[in-house]
Structures are given as structure tokens and as C-alpha cells.
Amino acid sequence: MESKKDIYDLMPANLYPLTIFFKSGTGEYDIKEKVKQKGLKYPLIGKPDIGMKGMGVKKLETEKDLIDYAAGSKVDFLVQQFISYKNEVGIFYYRFPNESIGHISGIVRKEFLEVTGNGISTIEQLLLNDKRFLLQLPVIKKEYTGKLNTILNNGEELLLVPYGNHARGAKFIDDSYLIDDELINSIDTVCKNINGFYFGRMDIRFNSWEELKQGKNFSIIELNGAGSEPTHIYDPNHSIFFAWKEIIRHLNIMWRISQINYHPKERLYMSTKSGLKMLKESRAYIKLIKPE
């Protein structure tokens, strides 16, 4: 598991949202002052510095939300500018260190958890009609206490979970067919400005596809390295066999990159003992960020 702050620090500041790192237990006054100094405006996003599957990520609409989030965090966390672009994709990129041009191996488009009213059904009833949304109902009930009995007008849309995370109800669609030379060139240019980045997935919020291809009006909200997945495998139309094949393909790519980058005098592979220790620590950490 990787520190998001450490990853952001590798990137040019213009590529990701304005972000502040806070140690767990930071006082209310210090939090308010830093947010004010940075010029952050609500809404904001709060997220654990080390996280996974969208655990602990929350949209903060007010200063009270921020202070409550900080008080409830058992781990170091980030407060981040909320990127209002409506579109989000995950782009998996890799480049062999001995090559000058990188590659895109997959694109996943994310459909957020959103309901559309019919003038008859309540929000809760609309959620119950979709198996994917049904799984998120316990969490949504906590966040929208007393509001799920509301009846939306016919055609009225309501975004309930603004996070492009599979575990938070987003639907993943494989849009890898959109890979072309213009997009590869744009993403390759971005990634070459990220120190030491040869393999991983960028979760990007953007305004329009054409602008993204031109390198305009986008923000990298997450950058995941060797531990990331080619999330286009989660398209409901793909089989488990497709997923296995893609995972193996990406593991092979990562192995090739690691072989080229490996310098025995500078670093060693992780030992089995160290790996087991890291696994134990990760399990303990997950308990701290997992919602109750």
C-alpha cells in the first residue's frame, strides 16, 4: 500500500488537485488555518493518505464536515480540492525504461452511482431496482438519513456517490477501443513528467474526451503504481477468463520493467519475511479505515 502524498510529490503540481496532508490527530485550529492558507474552497474531498477501494473517502460540503472527518480519522489523511469535471476514466500506462515511447494497455470509463427519477418511486425504491446500487444501500442510508423517501421528478437525476470506485457502486466500462495515437502521445507526455513512473493506472477527471486527448482540462485524482489493477477487466461484459488473461499480461509487463530497472548494487528484492510483515501491517491498517 502506497502513500498518496508520496506519489503526489513525484508529480508536477498542475497535474493533480490542490492537496493538503494532515497527520492523524491534527487540531481543529491547524486544519482550518491550512485550508484557509491554501485557498481551498468547498466542497472538498477527504481521503486516507494510504487507502484502497474507496474506503474512508468522503465529500466534505462544509467546514463542519471537514472537522468531523478529521476528528473521526484514525490515520493520516489528505484534504483535497474537489474536481467538478463530470467524466472519469482510469488509463493504464506503461513504458519500458529502454524505450522512448510509452503505451496504453487499457481504459476504463466510470459511471457513478446515480439515480433518475420517474415522478413515482422514492430514491430508495429506485436504488432497490438496481442490484449494483442495492449493495451500497446500507452506506447510502447512513449518508442520506431521512432523504431516501424523497420522490424525484420524472427525468430528474441525483448523484449519490461522486467517487469513481467499483467498491462504492460505480460501474466500470471497458473503453479501450478509444486508444489512439493522439491519446497515447498526450498521456505519454504527462507520464514522462512523473519521476520514476513506468507502470500503473491514472484515475483522471476530465471535461471532454477531445480535450483530454489534447492534454487540456483534466486532473489526475489518483496515481497507482505496481499495486494497481487494469480495472477495465471489471466491465460486466467481460468473462473471468478475460480478466485472468489481462492480469497475467500486466504482470508480465511489470516483470519486464522491473528486470530492466533492477540494479543489484542499489536495491534488493523484498524478502519473504519482509513481505509477510508488510501483509500483516496492511491487514491491521485496513481495519482502521474500513467503515463500521
C-alpha positions as CSV (number, residue, x, y, z in Angstrom):
1,M,0.0,0.0,0.0
2,E,1.4,3.4,-1.1
3,S,1.3,6.9,0.4
4,K,-0.8,9.1,-1.8
5,K,1.2,12.1,-0.6
6,D,4.5,10.5,-1.6
7,I,3.0,9.8,-5.1
8,Y,1.7,13.3,-5.5
9,D,5.1,14.7,-4.5
10,L,6.5,12.9,-7.6
11,M,4.1,14.8,-9.9
12,P,4.1,18.4,-11.2
13,A,1.6,20.3,-9.1
14,N,-0.5,21.2,-12.1
15,L,-1.4,17.6,-12.8
16,Y,-3.3,16.8,-9.6
17,P,-5.8,18.6,-7.3
18,L,-4.6,21.1,-4.7
19,T,-3.9,18.8,-1.7
20,I,-3.0,19.2,2.0
21,F,-1.6,16.4,4.1
22,F,-2.6,16.1,7.8
23,K,-1.3,13.8,10.5
24,S,-4.0,11.9,12.4
25,G,-5.0,13.9,15.4
26,T,-4.2,17.4,14.0
27,G,-6.1,20.0,15.9
28,E,-9.1,21.8,14.5
29,Y,-7.4,25.2,14.5
30,D,-4.4,24.0,12.5
31,I,-6.7,22.3,10.0
32,K,-8.8,25.4,9.4
33,E,-5.7,27.6,9.1
34,K,-4.0,25.4,6.5
35,V,-7.2,25.1,4.4
36,K,-7.5,28.9,4.5
37,Q,-3.9,29.5,3.6
38,K,-4.1,27.1,0.6
39,G,-7.2,28.8,-0.6
40,L,-9.3,25.6,-0.8
41,K,-13.0,26.2,-1.4
42,Y,-15.8,23.8,-0.5
43,P,-16.8,21.2,-1.4
44,L,-13.6,19.2,-0.6
45,I,-12.6,15.6,-0.6
46,G,-11.2,13.8,2.4
47,K,-9.3,10.6,2.0
48,P,-6.8,8.4,3.9
49,D,-3.2,9.0,2.8
50,I,-2.9,5.3,2.4
51,G,-6.1,3.7,1.2
52,M,-7.9,1.2,-1.1
53,K,-11.3,0.5,-2.6
54,G,-12.6,4.0,-1.7
55,M,-12.5,3.3,2.0
56,G,-12.6,6.4,4.1
57,V,-13.2,8.7,1.1
58,K,-15.8,11.4,1.7
59,K,-17.1,14.5,0.1
60,L,-16.9,17.4,2.5
61,E,-19.5,20.1,1.9
62,T,-18.9,22.4,4.8
63,E,-16.2,23.3,7.4
64,K,-18.2,21.2,10.0
65,D,-17.9,18.2,7.6
66,L,-14.2,18.7,7.4
67,I,-13.7,19.0,11.2
68,D,-15.9,15.9,11.8
69,Y,-14.0,14.0,9.2
70,A,-10.6,14.9,10.8
71,A,-11.9,14.0,14.3
72,G,-13.0,10.6,13.1
73,S,-9.9,9.7,11.1
74,K,-7.7,7.1,12.8
75,V,-5.0,7.5,10.2
76,D,-3.1,10.3,8.4
77,F,-5.3,11.8,5.7
78,L,-5.5,14.2,2.8
79,V,-7.9,17.1,2.2
80,Q,-8.2,17.8,-1.5
81,Q,-9.8,20.2,-3.9
82,F,-13.0,18.6,-5.4
83,I,-12.7,18.3,-9.1
84,S,-16.0,19.0,-10.7
85,Y,-15.4,17.6,-14.1
86,K,-18.3,15.1,-14.7
87,N,-16.3,12.4,-16.5
88,E,-13.8,10.0,-15.1
89,V,-11.6,7.3,-16.6
90,G,-8.8,5.0,-15.5
91,I,-6.0,4.8,-18.0
92,F,-3.4,2.1,-17.6
93,Y,0.0,3.2,-18.9
94,Y,3.4,1.5,-19.1
95,R,6.8,2.3,-20.7
96,F,9.8,0.1,-20.8
97,P,12.8,2.0,-19.5
98,N,14.8,1.2,-22.6
99,E,12.2,2.7,-24.9
100,S,11.3,6.3,-25.6
101,I,7.6,5.9,-26.2
102,G,5.0,4.5,-23.7
103,H,1.9,2.5,-24.2
104,I,-1.7,2.5,-23.0
105,S,-2.9,-1.0,-22.2
106,G,-6.5,-0.3,-21.2
107,I,-9.1,2.4,-20.5
108,V,-12.0,2.1,-18.1
109,R,-14.9,4.6,-18.1
110,K,-16.7,5.0,-14.8
111,E,-20.4,5.5,-14.4
112,F,-21.1,7.0,-10.9
113,L,-23.9,5.8,-8.6
114,E,-26.7,8.0,-9.8
115,V,-30.5,7.6,-10.0
116,T,-33.0,9.1,-12.4
117,G,-36.5,9.9,-11.0
118,N,-39.8,8.8,-12.6
119,G,-42.1,11.0,-10.5
120,I,-43.5,7.9,-8.7
121,S,-40.7,6.0,-6.9
122,T,-38.7,7.2,-3.9
123,I,-34.9,7.3,-4.1
124,E,-34.7,4.2,-2.0
125,Q,-37.1,2.3,-4.4
126,L,-35.0,3.4,-7.3
127,L,-31.9,2.0,-5.6
128,L,-33.7,-1.3,-4.9
129,N,-34.4,-1.7,-8.6
130,D,-30.7,-2.0,-9.4
131,K,-28.6,-4.9,-8.0
132,R,-25.4,-2.8,-8.1
133,F,-27.0,0.0,-6.1
134,L,-28.6,-2.4,-3.7
135,L,-25.2,-3.4,-2.4
136,Q,-24.5,0.2,-1.5
137,L,-27.8,0.9,0.3
138,P,-26.6,0.4,3.9
139,V,-23.9,3.1,3.4
140,I,-26.1,5.4,1.5
141,K,-28.8,5.2,4.2
142,K,-26.2,6.5,6.7
143,E,-25.1,9.4,4.5
144,Y,-28.6,10.4,3.4
145,T,-30.6,9.9,6.6
146,G,-34.2,10.8,6.1
147,K,-33.8,11.7,2.5
148,L,-34.3,8.4,0.7
149,N,-38.1,8.7,0.9
150,T,-37.9,11.7,-1.5
151,I,-39.6,11.3,-4.9
152,L,-37.6,12.8,-7.7
153,N,-39.4,14.4,-10.6
154,N,-39.6,12.5,-13.9
155,G,-36.1,12.7,-15.5
156,E,-34.5,14.4,-12.5
157,E,-31.0,13.0,-11.9
158,L,-29.4,12.7,-8.5
159,L,-25.7,11.8,-8.0
160,L,-25.5,9.9,-4.7
161,V,-21.8,8.7,-4.8
162,P,-19.4,11.1,-6.6
163,Y,-16.5,8.6,-6.5
164,G,-15.4,6.5,-9.5
165,N,-14.8,3.4,-7.3
166,H,-16.1,0.0,-8.1
167,A,-16.5,-0.8,-4.4
168,R,-18.6,2.3,-3.9
169,G,-21.1,1.5,-6.6
170,A,-19.5,2.9,-9.8
171,K,-20.0,0.8,-13.0
172,F,-16.8,0.1,-15.0
173,I,-17.0,0.1,-18.7
174,D,-14.1,-1.0,-20.9
175,D,-13.4,1.8,-23.4
176,S,-10.0,0.5,-24.5
177,Y,-11.2,0.8,-28.1
178,L,-10.7,4.6,-27.8
179,I,-6.9,4.2,-27.6
180,D,-5.3,6.0,-30.5
181,D,-2.0,7.8,-31.3
182,E,-3.2,11.2,-30.2
183,L,-4.2,9.9,-26.7
184,I,-1.0,7.9,-26.3
185,N,1.1,10.9,-27.2
186,S,-0.7,13.1,-24.7
187,I,-0.6,10.6,-21.8
188,D,3.0,9.7,-22.6
189,T,4.0,13.3,-22.3
190,V,2.3,13.6,-18.9
191,C,3.8,10.4,-17.6
192,K,7.3,11.3,-18.6
193,N,7.0,14.3,-16.3
194,I,6.3,11.9,-13.3
195,N,9.7,10.9,-11.9
196,G,10.2,7.1,-12.0
197,F,6.8,6.2,-13.3
198,Y,6.8,3.3,-15.8
199,F,3.8,1.2,-14.9
200,G,0.4,1.9,-13.4
201,R,-3.1,3.4,-13.6
202,M,-4.1,7.0,-13.6
203,D,-7.6,7.9,-12.5
204,I,-8.5,11.1,-14.3
205,R,-11.3,13.5,-14.1
206,F,-11.8,15.5,-17.3
207,N,-14.2,17.8,-19.2
208,S,-14.4,16.2,-22.6
209,W,-12.7,13.4,-24.4
210,E,-11.4,15.6,-27.2
211,E,-9.8,18.0,-24.6
212,L,-8.3,15.1,-22.7
213,K,-6.7,13.8,-25.9
214,Q,-5.2,17.3,-26.4
215,G,-3.9,17.3,-22.8
216,K,-6.4,20.0,-21.7
217,N,-8.9,20.4,-18.8
218,F,-8.1,17.3,-16.8
219,S,-6.8,16.3,-13.3
220,I,-5.2,13.1,-12.1
221,I,-7.1,12.4,-8.9
222,E,-5.2,9.1,-8.2
223,L,-2.0,7.6,-9.5
224,N,-1.4,4.0,-8.7
225,G,1.8,2.1,-9.3
226,A,2.8,-1.5,-9.2
227,G,-0.1,-2.4,-6.9
228,S,-2.8,-1.1,-9.4
229,E,-5.1,-3.3,-11.4
230,P,-6.1,-3.0,-15.1
231,T,-9.7,-2.1,-14.0
232,H,-11.2,-2.4,-17.5
233,I,-11.4,-6.1,-16.6
234,Y,-14.4,-5.3,-14.4
235,D,-16.7,-4.4,-17.3
236,P,-19.7,-6.7,-16.7
237,N,-19.5,-7.9,-20.3
238,H,-16.1,-9.5,-19.7
239,S,-15.6,-13.0,-18.5
240,I,-13.4,-14.2,-15.7
241,F,-11.1,-15.7,-18.3
242,F,-10.6,-12.3,-20.0
243,A,-9.8,-10.9,-16.5
244,W,-7.2,-13.6,-15.8
245,K,-5.6,-13.1,-19.2
246,E,-5.3,-9.3,-18.7
247,I,-3.9,-9.7,-15.2
248,I,-1.2,-12.1,-16.4
249,R,-0.4,-9.8,-19.3
250,H,0.1,-6.9,-17.0
251,L,2.2,-8.9,-14.5
252,N,4.4,-9.9,-17.4
253,I,4.8,-6.3,-18.4
254,M,5.6,-5.3,-14.8
255,W,8.2,-8.1,-14.5
256,R,9.9,-7.0,-17.7
257,I,10.1,-3.4,-16.5
258,S,11.4,-4.5,-13.1
259,Q,14.1,-6.6,-14.8
260,I,15.3,-3.6,-16.8
261,N,15.3,-1.3,-13.8
262,Y,16.9,-3.7,-11.4
263,H,20.4,-2.7,-10.2
264,P,21.8,-5.2,-7.6
265,K,24.1,-2.7,-6.1
266,E,21.3,-0.2,-5.5
267,R,18.4,-2.3,-4.3
268,L,17.3,-5.8,-3.5
269,Y,14.1,-7.7,-4.0
270,M,11.8,-7.8,-0.9
271,S,12.4,-10.9,1.2
272,T,9.6,-13.3,2.1
273,K,9.9,-12.2,5.8
274,S,9.6,-8.6,4.8
275,G,6.6,-9.4,2.5
276,L,4.8,-11.2,5.3
277,K,5.4,-8.4,7.7
278,M,4.0,-5.9,5.2
279,L,0.9,-8.1,4.7
280,K,0.3,-8.2,8.5
281,E,0.7,-4.4,8.8
282,S,-1.6,-3.9,5.8
283,R,-4.4,-6.0,7.3
284,A,-4.1,-4.1,10.6
285,Y,-4.3,-0.8,8.7
286,I,-7.3,-1.8,6.7
287,K,-9.2,-2.3,10.0
288,L,-8.6,1.4,10.8
289,I,-10.0,2.7,7.5
290,K,-12.8,0.2,6.9
291,P,-16.2,1.6,7.6
292,E,-18.0,0.3,10.6
